[in-house]
């Protein structure tokens, strides 16, 4: 996520479905795709994107 632009961040944030919790026989949770990604985050950049998104979300109505 460190190399993505704000627009790419928004697309990633919006376009992924929330996975339903599934359990395997025996009660263990089923692996989700995001448990196995190898990515780095710059905290300031990621937080800045969230702040920007939630302070001015109006553009989402037009885009999505």
N, CA, C and O atoms as a Tripos MOL2 file, in Angstrom:
@<TRIPOS>MOLECULE
protein
  256   255    64     0     0
PROTEIN
NO_CHARGES

@<TRIPOS>ATOM
      1 N           0.8170   -1.1980    0.0000 N.3       1 UNK1
      2 CA          0.0000    0.0000    0.0000 C.3       1 UNK1
      3 C           0.8580    1.2580    0.0000 C.2       1 UNK1
      4 O           0.3300    2.3550   -0.1830 O.2       1 UNK1
      5 N           2.1410    1.1300    0.1970 N.am      2 UNK2
      6 CA          2.9740    2.3240    0.2640 C.3       2 UNK2
      7 C           3.1110    3.0020   -1.0900 C.2       2 UNK2
      8 O           3.3500    4.2080   -1.1500 O.2       2 UNK2
      9 N           2.9650    2.2570   -2.1710 N.am      3 UNK3
     10 CA          3.1510    2.8300   -3.4990 C.3       3 UNK3
     11 C           1.8420    3.2580   -4.1490 C.2       3 UNK3
     12 O           1.8650    3.7740   -5.2660 O.2       3 UNK3
     13 N           0.7220    3.0660   -3.5020 N.am      4 UNK4
     14 CA         -0.5470    3.3830   -4.1480 C.3       4 UNK4
     15 C          -0.9240    4.8490   -3.9550 C.2       4 UNK4
     16 O          -0.5630    5.4850   -2.9650 O.2       4 UNK4
     17 N          -1.6560    5.3520   -4.9270 N.am      5 UNK5
     18 CA         -2.1780    6.7180   -4.8450 C.3       5 UNK5
     19 C          -3.4580    6.7170   -4.0130 C.2       5 UNK5
     20 O          -3.9620    5.6560   -3.6440 O.2       5 UNK5
     21 N          -3.9760    7.8940   -3.7220 N.am      6 UNK6
     22 CA         -5.2300    7.9890   -2.9920 C.3       6 UNK6
     23 C          -6.3520    7.3090   -3.7640 C.2       6 UNK6
     24 O          -7.1650    6.5980   -3.1740 O.2       6 UNK6
     25 N          -6.4050    7.5190   -5.0730 N.am      7 UNK7
     26 CA         -7.4580    6.8940   -5.8920 C.3       7 UNK7
     27 C          -7.3640    5.3720   -5.8670 C.2       7 UNK7
     28 O          -8.3890    4.6930   -5.8140 O.2       7 UNK7
     29 N          -6.1670    4.8340   -5.9030 N.am      8 UNK8
     30 CA         -5.9800    3.3820   -5.8230 C.3       8 UNK8
     31 C          -6.3830    2.8630   -4.4470 C.2       8 UNK8
     32 O          -6.9680    1.7860   -4.3370 O.2       8 UNK8
     33 N          -6.0720    3.6230   -3.4000 N.am      9 UNK9
     34 CA         -6.4800    3.2600   -2.0400 C.3       9 UNK9
     35 C          -8.0020    3.1870   -1.9430 C.2       9 UNK9
     36 O          -8.5480    2.2270   -1.4010 O.2       9 UNK9
     37 N          -8.6760    4.1920   -2.4640 N.am     10 UNK10
     38 CA        -10.1420    4.2230   -2.4050 C.3      10 UNK10
     39 C         -10.7240    3.0470   -3.1720 C.2      10 UNK10
     40 O         -11.6420    2.3890   -2.6830 O.2      10 UNK10
     41 N         -10.2110    2.7700   -4.3600 N.am     11 UNK11
     42 CA        -10.7140    1.6460   -5.1530 C.3      11 UNK11
     43 C         -10.5320    0.3310   -4.3980 C.2      11 UNK11
     44 O         -11.4450   -0.4940   -4.3640 O.2      11 UNK11
     45 N          -9.3620    0.1330   -3.7950 N.am     12 UNK12
     46 CA         -9.1140   -1.0850   -3.0230 C.3      12 UNK12
     47 C         -10.0610   -1.1670   -1.8250 C.2      12 UNK12
     48 O         -10.6230   -2.2270   -1.5500 O.2      12 UNK12
     49 N         -10.2350   -0.0780   -1.1300 N.am     13 UNK13
     50 CA        -11.0760   -0.0170    0.0620 C.3      13 UNK13
     51 C         -12.5430   -0.3010   -0.2660 C.2      13 UNK13
     52 O         -13.2180   -1.0170    0.4740 O.2      13 UNK13
     53 N         -13.0310    0.2520   -1.3620 N.am     14 UNK14
     54 CA        -14.4490    0.1570   -1.7270 C.3      14 UNK14
     55 C         -14.7820   -1.1370   -2.4510 C.2      14 UNK14
     56 O         -15.8580   -1.6950   -2.2330 O.2      14 UNK14
     57 N         -13.8990   -1.6290   -3.3010 N.am     15 UNK15
     58 CA        -14.2520   -2.6950   -4.2150 C.3      15 UNK15
     59 C         -14.0250   -4.1000   -3.6720 C.2      15 UNK15
     60 O         -14.2440   -5.0670   -4.4020 O.2      15 UNK15
     61 N         -13.6040   -4.2500   -2.4510 N.am     16 UNK16
     62 CA        -13.4620   -5.5870   -1.8840 C.3      16 UNK16
     63 C         -14.6790   -5.9110   -1.0210 C.2      16 UNK16
     64 O         -15.0960   -5.1160   -0.1780 O.2      16 UNK16
     65 N         -15.2300   -7.0820   -1.2490 N.am     17 UNK17
     66 CA        -16.3720   -7.5140   -0.4420 C.3      17 UNK17
     67 C         -15.8980   -7.8810    0.9630 C.2      17 UNK17
     68 O         -14.7700   -8.3310    1.1650 O.2      17 UNK17
     69 N         -16.7820   -7.6790    1.9070 N.am     18 UNK18
     70 CA        -16.4930   -8.1200    3.2640 C.3      18 UNK18
     71 C         -16.7460   -9.6150    3.3100 C.2      18 UNK18
     72 O         -17.8460  -10.0780    3.0050 O.2      18 UNK18
     73 N         -15.7390  -10.3550    3.6850 N.am     19 UNK19
     74 CA        -15.8510  -11.8130    3.6990 C.3      19 UNK19
     75 C         -16.6590  -12.2650    4.9100 C.2      19 UNK19
     76 O         -16.4460  -11.8050    6.0320 O.2      19 UNK19
     77 N         -17.5760  -13.1640    4.6580 N.am     20 UNK20
     78 CA        -18.3300  -13.7540    5.7570 C.3      20 UNK20
     79 C         -17.4120  -14.6910    6.5330 C.2      20 UNK20
     80 O         -16.5640  -15.3700    5.9530 O.2      20 UNK20
     81 N         -17.5870  -14.7170    7.8100 N.am     21 UNK21
     82 CA        -16.7590  -15.6180    8.6170 C.3      21 UNK21
     83 C         -17.2060  -17.0500    8.3610 C.2      21 UNK21
     84 O         -18.3800  -17.3870    8.5170 O.2      21 UNK21
     85 N         -16.2670  -17.8710    7.9740 N.am     22 UNK22
     86 CA        -16.5640  -19.2790    7.7180 C.3      22 UNK22
     87 C         -15.7100  -20.1230    8.6420 C.2      22 UNK22
     88 O         -14.5790  -19.7730    8.9800 O.2      22 UNK22
     89 N         -16.2680  -21.2090    9.0250 N.am     23 UNK23
     90 CA        -15.5380  -22.1180    9.9030 C.3      23 UNK23
     91 C         -15.3950  -23.4780    9.2370 C.2      23 UNK23
     92 O         -16.3040  -23.9690    8.5680 O.2      23 UNK23
     93 N         -14.2460  -24.0560    9.4370 N.am     24 UNK24
     94 CA        -13.9820  -25.3960    8.9170 C.3      24 UNK24
     95 C         -14.5190  -26.4130    9.9100 C.2      24 UNK24
     96 O         -14.7980  -26.0740   11.0600 O.2      24 UNK24
     97 N         -14.6650  -27.6650    9.4690 N.am     25 UNK25
     98 CA        -15.0450  -28.6990   10.4230 C.3      25 UNK25
     99 C         -14.0630  -28.6900   11.5970 C.2      25 UNK25
    100 O         -12.8500  -28.6550   11.3910 O.2      25 UNK25
    101 N         -14.5680  -28.7220   12.7900 N.am     26 UNK26
    102 CA        -13.7180  -28.6440   13.9730 C.3      26 UNK26
    103 C         -13.7220  -27.2490   14.5840 C.2      26 UNK26
    104 O         -13.1610  -27.0400   15.6600 O.2      26 UNK26
    105 N         -14.3590  -26.2840   13.8960 N.am     27 UNK27
    106 CA        -14.5250  -24.9560   14.4610 C.3      27 UNK27
    107 C         -13.4550  -23.9370   14.1320 C.2      27 UNK27
    108 O         -13.5700  -22.7820   14.5420 O.2      27 UNK27
    109 N         -12.4040  -24.3290   13.3970 N.am     28 UNK28
    110 CA        -11.3720  -23.3580   13.0620 C.3      28 UNK28
    111 C         -11.8660  -22.4170   11.9670 C.2      28 UNK28
    112 O         -12.6070  -22.8180   11.0700 O.2      28 UNK28
    113 N         -11.4360  -21.1480   12.0610 N.am     29 UNK29
    114 CA        -11.8060  -20.1830   11.0320 C.3      29 UNK29
    115 C         -11.1030  -20.5240    9.7270 C.2      29 UNK29
    116 O          -9.9480  -20.9480    9.7130 O.2      29 UNK29
    117 N         -11.8340  -20.3260    8.6240 N.am     30 UNK30
    118 CA        -11.2790  -20.5520    7.2960 C.3      30 UNK30
    119 C         -10.3690  -19.3780    6.9330 C.2      30 UNK30
    120 O         -10.6900  -18.2260    7.2250 O.2      30 UNK30
    121 N          -9.2400  -19.6720    6.2980 N.am     31 UNK31
    122 CA         -8.3110  -18.6170    5.8830 C.3      31 UNK31
    123 C          -8.9810  -17.6390    4.9280 C.2      31 UNK31
    124 O          -9.8060  -18.0250    4.1010 O.2      31 UNK31
    125 N          -8.6150  -16.3720    5.0530 N.am     32 UNK32
    126 CA         -9.0790  -15.3280    4.1540 C.3      32 UNK32
    127 C          -7.9100  -14.8660    3.2920 C.2      32 UNK32
    128 O          -6.7580  -15.0130    3.7000 O.2      32 UNK32
    129 N          -8.1750  -14.3160    2.1190 N.am     33 UNK33
    130 CA         -7.1250  -13.9010    1.1990 C.3      33 UNK33
    131 C          -6.1750  -12.9030    1.8480 C.2      33 UNK33
    132 O          -4.9710  -12.9470    1.5980 O.2      33 UNK33
    133 N          -6.6930  -12.0140    2.6670 N.am     34 UNK34
    134 CA         -5.8790  -10.9360    3.2290 C.3      34 UNK34
    135 C          -4.9980  -11.4020    4.3870 C.2      34 UNK34
    136 O          -4.1930  -10.6160    4.8860 O.2      34 UNK34
    137 N          -5.1200  -12.6120    4.8170 N.am     35 UNK35
    138 CA         -4.2430  -13.1290    5.8690 C.3      35 UNK35
    139 C          -2.8630  -13.4570    5.3200 C.2      35 UNK35
    140 O          -1.9070  -13.5960    6.0840 O.2      35 UNK35
    141 N          -2.7530  -13.5790    4.0100 N.am     36 UNK36
    142 CA         -1.5180  -14.0740    3.4060 C.3      36 UNK36
    143 C          -0.8750  -13.0880    2.4320 C.2      36 UNK36
    144 O          -0.0880  -13.4930    1.5770 O.2      36 UNK36
    145 N          -1.1970  -11.8090    2.5500 N.am     37 UNK37
    146 CA         -0.5370  -10.8430    1.6820 C.3      37 UNK37
    147 C           0.7030  -10.3090    2.3910 C.2      37 UNK37
    148 O           0.7430  -10.2000    3.6160 O.2      37 UNK37
    149 N           1.6850   -9.9870    1.6080 N.am     38 UNK38
    150 CA          2.9180   -9.4200    2.1450 C.3      38 UNK38
    151 C           2.9970   -7.9880    1.6570 C.2      38 UNK38
    152 O           3.3480   -7.7460    0.5020 O.2      38 UNK38
    153 N           2.6820   -7.0530    2.5020 N.am     39 UNK39
    154 CA          2.6520   -5.6530    2.1260 C.3      39 UNK39
    155 C           3.2060   -4.8110    3.2580 C.2      39 UNK39
    156 O           3.1870   -5.2130    4.4220 O.2      39 UNK39
    157 N           3.6900   -3.6590    2.9060 N.am     40 UNK40
    158 CA          4.2010   -2.7340    3.9040 C.3      40 UNK40
    159 C           3.3140   -1.4980    3.9280 C.2      40 UNK40
    160 O           2.7400   -1.1080    2.9110 O.2      40 UNK40
    161 N           3.2130   -0.9030    5.0790 N.am     41 UNK41
    162 CA          2.4170    0.2950    5.2420 C.3      41 UNK41
    163 C           3.2730    1.3920    5.8500 C.2      41 UNK41
    164 O           4.1020    1.1450    6.7260 O.2      41 UNK41
    165 N           3.0570    2.5960    5.3740 N.am     42 UNK42
    166 CA          3.6140    3.7710    6.0240 C.3      42 UNK42
    167 C           2.4430    4.3530    6.8040 C.2      42 UNK42
    168 O           1.4910    4.8640    6.2150 O.2      42 UNK42
    169 N           2.5150    4.2750    8.1000 N.am     43 UNK43
    170 CA          1.3910    4.6420    8.9570 C.3      43 UNK43
    171 C           0.8540    6.0300    8.6480 C.2      43 UNK43
    172 O          -0.3590    6.2090    8.5360 O.2      43 UNK43
    173 N           1.7190    6.9990    8.5110 N.am     44 UNK44
    174 CA          1.2790    8.3710    8.2570 C.3      44 UNK44
    175 C           0.5150    8.4840    6.9400 C.2      44 UNK44
    176 O          -0.4880    9.1930    6.8560 O.2      44 UNK44
    177 N           0.9920    7.7870    5.9190 N.am     45 UNK45
    178 CA          0.3280    7.8330    4.6180 C.3      45 UNK45
    179 C          -1.0280    7.1420    4.6770 C.2      45 UNK45
    180 O          -2.0200    7.6780    4.1820 O.2      45 UNK45
    181 N          -1.0780    5.9580    5.2770 N.am     46 UNK46
    182 CA         -2.3390    5.2200    5.3710 C.3      46 UNK46
    183 C          -3.3680    5.9970    6.1810 C.2      46 UNK46
    184 O          -4.5220    6.1200    5.7700 O.2      46 UNK46
    185 N          -2.9570    6.5160    7.3220 N.am     47 UNK47
    186 CA         -3.8800    7.2890    8.1610 C.3      47 UNK47
    187 C          -4.3410    8.5490    7.4380 C.2      47 UNK47
    188 O          -5.5020    8.9440    7.5440 O.2      47 UNK47
    189 N          -3.4280    9.1740    6.7060 N.am     48 UNK48
    190 CA         -3.7880   10.3640    5.9360 C.3      48 UNK48
    191 C          -4.8510   10.0650    4.8980 C.2      48 UNK48
    192 O          -5.7600   10.8660    4.6820 O.2      48 UNK48
    193 N          -4.7370    8.9070    4.2540 N.am     49 UNK49
    194 CA         -5.7480    8.5130    3.2660 C.3      49 UNK49
    195 C          -7.1100    8.2860    3.9310 C.2      49 UNK49
    196 O          -8.1360    8.7150    3.4040 O.2      49 UNK49
    197 N          -7.1190    7.6220    5.0720 N.am     50 UNK50
    198 CA         -8.3920    7.4120    5.7880 C.3      50 UNK50
    199 C          -8.9960    8.7430    6.2200 C.2      50 UNK50
    200 O         -10.2000    8.9550    6.0740 O.2      50 UNK50
    201 N          -8.1860    9.6240    6.7410 N.am     51 UNK51
    202 CA         -8.6820   10.9400    7.1660 C.3      51 UNK51
    203 C          -9.2570   11.6850    5.9730 C.2      51 UNK51
    204 O         -10.3510   12.2440    6.0540 O.2      51 UNK51
    205 N          -8.5320   11.6970    4.8780 N.am     52 UNK52
    206 CA         -9.0060   12.3760    3.6610 C.3      52 UNK52
    207 C         -10.3130   11.7830    3.1730 C.2      52 UNK52
    208 O         -11.2290   12.5150    2.7970 O.2      52 UNK52
    209 N         -10.4060   10.4660    3.1760 N.am     53 UNK53
    210 CA        -11.6210    9.7850    2.7180 C.3      53 UNK53
    211 C         -12.8200   10.1240    3.5910 C.2      53 UNK53
    212 O         -13.8940   10.4240    3.0700 O.2      53 UNK53
    213 N         -12.6560   10.0830    4.9000 N.am     54 UNK54
    214 CA        -13.8030   10.2690    5.7880 C.3      54 UNK54
    215 C         -14.1300   11.7250    6.0740 C.2      54 UNK54
    216 O         -15.2210   12.0220    6.5620 O.2      54 UNK54
    217 N         -13.2210   12.6340    5.7870 N.am     55 UNK55
    218 CA        -13.5410   14.0550    5.9350 C.3      55 UNK55
    219 C         -14.3070   14.5860    4.7360 C.2      55 UNK55
    220 O         -15.1130   15.5060    4.8750 O.2      55 UNK55
    221 N         -14.0700   14.0240    3.5730 N.am     56 UNK56
    222 CA        -14.7170   14.4990    2.3400 C.3      56 UNK56
    223 C         -15.1650   13.3180    1.4860 C.2      56 UNK56
    224 O         -14.6040   13.0830    0.4160 O.2      56 UNK56
    225 N         -16.1670   12.5720    1.9440 N.am     57 UNK57
    226 CA        -16.5700   11.3570    1.2130 C.3      57 UNK57
    227 C         -17.5510   11.6080    0.0690 C.2      57 UNK57
    228 O         -17.9660   10.6580   -0.5960 O.2      57 UNK57
    229 N         -17.9290   12.8620   -0.1740 N.am     58 UNK58
    230 CA        -18.9650   13.1490   -1.1560 C.3      58 UNK58
    231 C         -18.6520   12.6070   -2.5490 C.2      58 UNK58
    232 O         -19.5600   12.2030   -3.2750 O.2      58 UNK58
    233 N         -17.3810   12.5960   -2.9220 N.am     59 UNK59
    234 CA        -17.0010   12.1380   -4.2560 C.3      59 UNK59
    235 C         -17.3770   10.6700   -4.4790 C.2      59 UNK59
    236 O         -17.5070   10.2340   -5.6230 O.2      59 UNK59
    237 N         -17.5510    9.9060   -3.3980 N.am     60 UNK60
    238 CA        -17.8980    8.4790   -3.5300 C.3      60 UNK60
    239 C         -19.2580    8.2940   -4.1960 C.2      60 UNK60
    240 O         -19.4620    7.3310   -4.9350 O.2      60 UNK60
    241 N         -20.1940    9.2170   -3.9360 N.am     61 UNK61
    242 CA        -21.5270    9.1140   -4.5410 C.3      61 UNK61
    243 C         -21.4480    9.2310   -6.0520 C.2      61 UNK61
    244 O         -22.1790    8.5400   -6.7610 O.2      61 UNK61
    245 N         -20.5840   10.0850   -6.5530 N.am     62 UNK62
    246 CA        -20.4410   10.2510   -7.9870 C.3      62 UNK62
    247 C         -19.6520    9.1030   -8.6130 C.2      62 UNK62
    248 O         -19.9830    8.6310   -9.7010 O.2      62 UNK62
    249 N         -18.6190    8.6640   -7.9240 N.am     63 UNK63
    250 CA        -17.7200    7.6570   -8.4740 C.3      63 UNK63
    251 C         -18.3090    6.2540   -8.3950 C.2      63 UNK63
    252 O         -18.1200    5.4520   -9.3100 O.2      63 UNK63
    253 N         -19.0170    5.9510   -7.3170 N.am     64 UNK64
    254 CA        -19.5220    4.5920   -7.1170 C.3      64 UNK64
    255 C         -21.0200    4.6120   -7.0240 C.2      64 UNK64
    256 O         -21.6420    3.5630   -6.8550 O.2      64 UNK64
@<TRIPOS>BOND
     1     1     2 1
     2     2     3 1
     3     3     4 2
     4     3     5 am
     5     5     6 1
     6     6     7 1
     7     7     8 2
     8     7     9 am
     9     9    10 1
    10    10    11 1
    11    11    12 2
    12    11    13 am
    13    13    14 1
    14    14    15 1
    15    15    16 2
    16    15    17 am
    17    17    18 1
    18    18    19 1
    19    19    20 2
    20    19    21 am
    21    21    22 1
    22    22    23 1
    23    23    24 2
    24    23    25 am
    25    25    26 1
    26    26    27 1
    27    27    28 2
    28    27    29 am
    29    29    30 1
    30    30    31 1
    31    31    32 2
    32    31    33 am
    33    33    34 1
    34    34    35 1
    35    35    36 2
    36    35    37 am
    37    37    38 1
    38    38    39 1
    39    39    40 2
    40    39    41 am
    41    41    42 1
    42    42    43 1
    43    43    44 2
    44    43    45 am
    45    45    46 1
    46    46    47 1
    47    47    48 2
    48    47    49 am
    49    49    50 1
    50    50    51 1
    51    51    52 2
    52    51    53 am
    53    53    54 1
    54    54    55 1
    55    55    56 2
    56    55    57 am
    57    57    58 1
    58    58    59 1
    59    59    60 2
    60    59    61 am
    61    61    62 1
    62    62    63 1
    63    63    64 2
    64    63    65 am
    65    65    66 1
    66    66    67 1
    67    67    68 2
    68    67    69 am
    69    69    70 1
    70    70    71 1
    71    71    72 2
    72    71    73 am
    73    73    74 1
    74    74    75 1
    75    75    76 2
    76    75    77 am
    77    77    78 1
    78    78    79 1
    79    79    80 2
    80    79    81 am
    81    81    82 1
    82    82    83 1
    83    83    84 2
    84    83    85 am
    85    85    86 1
    86    86    87 1
    87    87    88 2
    88    87    89 am
    89    89    90 1
    90    90    91 1
    91    91    92 2
    92    91    93 am
    93    93    94 1
    94    94    95 1
    95    95    96 2
    96    95    97 am
    97    97    98 1
    98    98    99 1
    99    99   100 2
   100    99   101 am
   101   101   102 1
   102   102   103 1
   103   103   104 2
   104   103   105 am
   105   105   106 1
   106   106   107 1
   107   107   108 2
   108   107   109 am
   109   109   110 1
   110   110   111 1
   111   111   112 2
   112   111   113 am
   113   113   114 1
   114   114   115 1
   115   115   116 2
   116   115   117 am
   117   117   118 1
   118   118   119 1
   119   119   120 2
   120   119   121 am
   121   121   122 1
   122   122   123 1
   123   123   124 2
   124   123   125 am
   125   125   126 1
   126   126   127 1
   127   127   128 2
   128   127   129 am
   129   129   130 1
   130   130   131 1
   131   131   132 2
   132   131   133 am
   133   133   134 1
   134   134   135 1
   135   135   136 2
   136   135   137 am
   137   137   138 1
   138   138   139 1
   139   139   140 2
   140   139   141 am
   141   141   142 1
   142   142   143 1
   143   143   144 2
   144   143   145 am
   145   145   146 1
   146   146   147 1
   147   147   148 2
   148   147   149 am
   149   149   150 1
   150   150   151 1
   151   151   152 2
   152   151   153 am
   153   153   154 1
   154   154   155 1
   155   155   156 2
   156   155   157 am
   157   157   158 1
   158   158   159 1
   159   159   160 2
   160   159   161 am
   161   161   162 1
   162   162   163 1
   163   163   164 2
   164   163   165 am
   165   165   166 1
   166   166   167 1
   167   167   168 2
   168   167   169 am
   169   169   170 1
   170   170   171 1
   171   171   172 2
   172   171   173 am
   173   173   174 1
   174   174   175 1
   175   175   176 2
   176   175   177 am
   177   177   178 1
   178   178   179 1
   179   179   180 2
   180   179   181 am
   181   181   182 1
   182   182   183 1
   183   183   184 2
   184   183   185 am
   185   185   186 1
   186   186   187 1
   187   187   188 2
   188   187   189 am
   189   189   190 1
   190   190   191 1
   191   191   192 2
   192   191   193 am
   193   193   194 1
   194   194   195 1
   195   195   196 2
   196   195   197 am
   197   197   198 1
   198   198   199 1
   199   199   200 2
   200   199   201 am
   201   201   202 1
   202   202   203 1
   203   203   204 2
   204   203   205 am
   205   205   206 1
   206   206   207 1
   207   207   208 2
   208   207   209 am
   209   209   210 1
   210   210   211 1
   211   211   212 2
   212   211   213 am
   213   213   214 1
   214   214   215 1
   215   215   216 2
   216   215   217 am
   217   217   218 1
   218   218   219 1
   219   219   220 2
   220   219   221 am
   221   221   222 1
   222   222   223 1
   223   223   224 2
   224   223   225 am
   225   225   226 1
   226   226   227 1
   227   227   228 2
   228   227   229 am
   229   229   230 1
   230   230   231 1
   231   231   232 2
   232   231   233 am
   233   233   234 1
   234   234   235 1
   235   235   236 2
   236   235   237 am
   237   237   238 1
   238   238   239 1
   239   239   240 2
   240   239   241 am
   241   241   242 1
   242   242   243 1
   243   243   244 2
   244   243   245 am
   245   245   246 1
   246   246   247 1
   247   247   248 2
   248   247   249 am
   249   249   250 1
   250   250   251 1
   251   251   252 2
   252   251   253 am
   253   253   254 1
   254   254   255 1
   255   255   256 2
@<TRIPOS>SUBSTRUCTURE
     1 UNK1         2 RESIDUE 1 A UNK
     2 UNK2         6 RESIDUE 1 A UNK
     3 UNK3        10 RESIDUE 1 A UNK
     4 UNK4        14 RESIDUE 1 A UNK
     5 UNK5        18 RESIDUE 1 A UNK
     6 UNK6        22 RESIDUE 1 A UNK
     7 UNK7        26 RESIDUE 1 A UNK
     8 UNK8        30 RESIDUE 1 A UNK
     9 UNK9        34 RESIDUE 1 A UNK
    10 UNK10       38 RESIDUE 1 A UNK
    11 UNK11       42 RESIDUE 1 A UNK
    12 UNK12       46 RESIDUE 1 A UNK
    13 UNK13       50 RESIDUE 1 A UNK
    14 UNK14       54 RESIDUE 1 A UNK
    15 UNK15       58 RESIDUE 1 A UNK
    16 UNK16       62 RESIDUE 1 A UNK
    17 UNK17       66 RESIDUE 1 A UNK
    18 UNK18       70 RESIDUE 1 A UNK
    19 UNK19       74 RESIDUE 1 A UNK
    20 UNK20       78 RESIDUE 1 A UNK
    21 UNK21       82 RESIDUE 1 A UNK
    22 UNK22       86 RESIDUE 1 A UNK
    23 UNK23       90 RESIDUE 1 A UNK
    24 UNK24       94 RESIDUE 1 A UNK
    25 UNK25       98 RESIDUE 1 A UNK
    26 UNK26      102 RESIDUE 1 A UNK
    27 UNK27      106 RESIDUE 1 A UNK
    28 UNK28      110 RESIDUE 1 A UNK
    29 UNK29      114 RESIDUE 1 A UNK
    30 UNK30      118 RESIDUE 1 A UNK
    31 UNK31      122 RESIDUE 1 A UNK
    32 UNK32      126 RESIDUE 1 A UNK
    33 UNK33      130 RESIDUE 1 A UNK
    34 UNK34      134 RESIDUE 1 A UNK
    35 UNK35      138 RESIDUE 1 A UNK
    36 UNK36      142 RESIDUE 1 A UNK
    37 UNK37      146 RESIDUE 1 A UNK
    38 UNK38      150 RESIDUE 1 A UNK
    39 UNK39      154 RESIDUE 1 A UNK
    40 UNK40      158 RESIDUE 1 A UNK
    41 UNK41      162 RESIDUE 1 A UNK
    42 UNK42      166 RESIDUE 1 A UNK
    43 UNK43      170 RESIDUE 1 A UNK
    44 UNK44      174 RESIDUE 1 A UNK
    45 UNK45      178 RESIDUE 1 A UNK
    46 UNK46      182 RESIDUE 1 A UNK
    47 UNK47      186 RESIDUE 1 A UNK
    48 UNK48      190 RESIDUE 1 A UNK
    49 UNK49      194 RESIDUE 1 A UNK
    50 UNK50      198 RESIDUE 1 A UNK
    51 UNK51      202 RESIDUE 1 A UNK
    52 UNK52      206 RESIDUE 1 A UNK
    53 UNK53      210 RESIDUE 1 A UNK
    54 UNK54      214 RESIDUE 1 A UNK
    55 UNK55      218 RESIDUE 1 A UNK
    56 UNK56      222 RESIDUE 1 A UNK
    57 UNK57      226 RESIDUE 1 A UNK
    58 UNK58      230 RESIDUE 1 A UNK
    59 UNK59      234 RESIDUE 1 A UNK
    60 UNK60      238 RESIDUE 1 A UNK
    61 UNK61      242 RESIDUE 1 A UNK
    62 UNK62      246 RESIDUE 1 A UNK
    63 UNK63      250 RESIDUE 1 A UNK
    64 UNK64      254 RESIDUE 1 A UNK
